Amino acid sequence: MATTLHLPLLLLSALVAFCAASESSELSSTSQEIVGGLEDADIHEEGVRQAIDYSVGVYNQENNDLYYSRVRRVLHARQQVVAGMNYYLDVEMGQTTCTKTQSDLSECPFDESQDQQRTFCSFQVYSVPWLHQISVTEYSCHNE
């Protein structure tokens, strides 16, 4: 009779151990990667580059400077998968020597004069590439 009780107890113990092990592996994998969570973005990836370029265009369109600005450096870039992609970009902007009457911003050198303030901006960009939609949903800038 003792032998007949050992087999069901052994099977029950194995089942409990299996369930505990599978639950802990699910918890560890979800803590490392959360679907829809923010993750660091590669600034060389095409979607991130488009978000940066679009943000610069909005910035230049909405400010009152006579000269174009462009990104000096990307401080931090994150992305979030939604019904499309959200990009969160922290950048340092720099004023160029090109007036806004010129057309090609990519060839404009930075104004390196000593009196230039450093401008830091945070942009939130929403992109739906398969619908060819992109918009800056929020941004703020400050000078130092």
C-alpha positions as CSV (number, residue, x, y, z in Angstrom):
1,M,0.0,0.0,0.0
2,A,2.9,2.3,0.7
3,T,4.2,1.8,-2.8
4,T,0.8,2.7,-4.4
5,L,0.8,6.0,-2.5
6,H,4.4,6.8,-3.6
7,L,3.7,6.8,-7.3
8,P,0.8,9.4,-7.3
9,L,2.8,11.6,-4.9
10,L,5.8,11.3,-7.1
11,L,3.8,12.3,-10.2
12,L,2.1,15.2,-8.3
13,S,5.5,16.4,-7.1
14,A,6.9,16.3,-10.7
15,L,3.8,18.2,-12.0
16,V,4.2,20.9,-9.4
17,A,8.0,21.3,-10.1
18,F,7.3,21.5,-13.9
19,C,4.6,24.2,-13.4
20,A,6.8,26.2,-11.1
21,A,9.7,26.0,-13.5
22,S,7.6,27.1,-16.5
23,E,6.1,30.0,-14.6
24,S,9.5,31.3,-13.5
25,S,10.8,31.1,-17.1
26,E,7.8,33.1,-18.3
27,L,8.3,35.7,-15.7
28,S,12.0,36.1,-16.5
29,S,11.4,36.5,-20.2
30,T,8.7,39.1,-19.7
31,S,10.8,41.1,-17.4
32,Q,13.5,41.3,-20.0
33,E,11.3,42.3,-22.9
34,I,7.9,43.8,-22.6
35,V,5.8,43.9,-25.7
36,G,4.9,47.6,-26.4
37,G,7.5,48.8,-23.9
38,L,10.2,51.4,-24.6
39,E,13.5,50.1,-25.8
40,D,16.7,51.8,-27.0
41,A,16.7,52.5,-30.7
42,D,19.6,52.3,-33.2
43,I,20.1,55.8,-34.5
44,H,21.4,54.3,-37.8
45,E,18.1,52.4,-38.4
46,E,16.0,53.9,-41.2
47,G,12.9,54.6,-39.2
48,V,14.9,56.4,-36.5
49,R,16.7,58.5,-39.1
50,Q,13.4,59.4,-40.7
51,A,12.0,60.4,-37.3
52,I,15.0,62.6,-36.6
53,D,14.9,64.3,-40.1
54,Y,11.2,64.9,-39.8
55,S,11.7,66.4,-36.3
56,V,14.3,68.8,-37.6
57,G,12.0,69.9,-40.3
58,V,9.2,70.7,-37.9
59,Y,11.7,72.5,-35.6
60,N,13.0,74.7,-38.4
61,Q,9.5,75.4,-39.6
62,E,8.2,76.5,-36.2
63,N,11.0,78.6,-34.9
64,N,11.7,82.2,-35.8
65,D,15.4,81.9,-36.5
66,L,16.8,83.3,-39.8
67,Y,19.1,80.3,-40.0
68,Y,18.4,76.6,-40.3
69,S,19.3,74.3,-37.4
70,R,20.2,70.6,-37.5
71,V,21.1,67.9,-35.1
72,R,24.6,68.2,-33.6
73,R,24.3,64.9,-31.7
74,V,21.7,62.4,-30.7
75,L,21.8,62.0,-26.9
76,H,19.2,59.3,-26.5
77,A,16.8,57.5,-28.9
78,R,14.1,55.1,-27.8
79,Q,11.3,53.4,-29.6
80,Q,7.9,51.8,-28.7
81,V,5.9,49.5,-30.9
82,V,2.2,50.7,-31.0
83,A,-0.2,50.7,-33.9
84,G,2.9,52.0,-35.7
85,M,6.0,53.2,-33.9
86,N,6.6,55.9,-31.3
87,Y,10.1,57.4,-31.3
88,Y,11.4,59.4,-28.3
89,L,14.4,61.4,-29.3
90,D,16.7,63.6,-27.1
91,V,19.0,65.7,-29.3
92,E,21.4,68.6,-29.2
93,M,20.5,71.1,-32.0
94,G,23.0,73.4,-33.6
95,Q,22.4,76.5,-35.7
96,T,23.9,76.5,-39.2
97,T,25.2,79.3,-41.4
98,C,22.5,78.6,-44.0
99,T,19.5,81.0,-44.1
100,K,16.1,79.5,-44.5
101,T,16.0,80.8,-48.1
102,Q,18.5,78.1,-49.0
103,S,17.2,74.6,-49.9
104,D,19.7,71.9,-48.9
105,L,20.1,71.7,-45.1
106,S,22.4,68.6,-45.3
107,E,25.3,70.7,-46.7
108,C,25.0,73.5,-44.2
109,P,27.9,73.8,-41.8
110,F,27.3,74.6,-38.2
111,D,27.8,78.2,-37.0
112,E,30.9,77.8,-34.7
113,S,30.9,81.3,-33.3
114,Q,31.5,81.4,-29.5
115,D,28.2,83.1,-28.6
116,Q,26.1,80.2,-29.8
117,Q,23.8,78.8,-27.1
118,R,23.4,75.1,-26.9
119,T,19.8,74.0,-27.6
120,F,18.5,70.6,-26.4
121,C,15.2,69.2,-27.6
122,S,13.1,66.2,-26.9
123,F,10.8,65.0,-29.7
124,Q,8.1,62.4,-29.7
125,V,7.4,61.2,-33.2
126,Y,4.6,58.8,-34.3
127,S,5.2,56.9,-37.5
128,V,3.0,54.5,-39.5
129,P,5.4,53.6,-42.3
130,W,3.0,51.3,-44.2
131,L,0.6,54.2,-44.5
132,H,3.4,56.8,-45.2
133,Q,2.3,58.8,-42.1
134,I,4.6,60.6,-39.7
135,S,4.0,63.4,-37.2
136,V,5.7,65.1,-34.3
137,T,3.2,64.6,-31.5
138,E,5.1,66.6,-28.9
139,Y,8.4,68.4,-28.5
140,S,10.1,70.8,-26.2
141,C,13.4,72.6,-26.3
142,H,15.6,74.6,-23.9
143,N,18.8,76.6,-24.2
144,E,21.9,76.3,-22.0
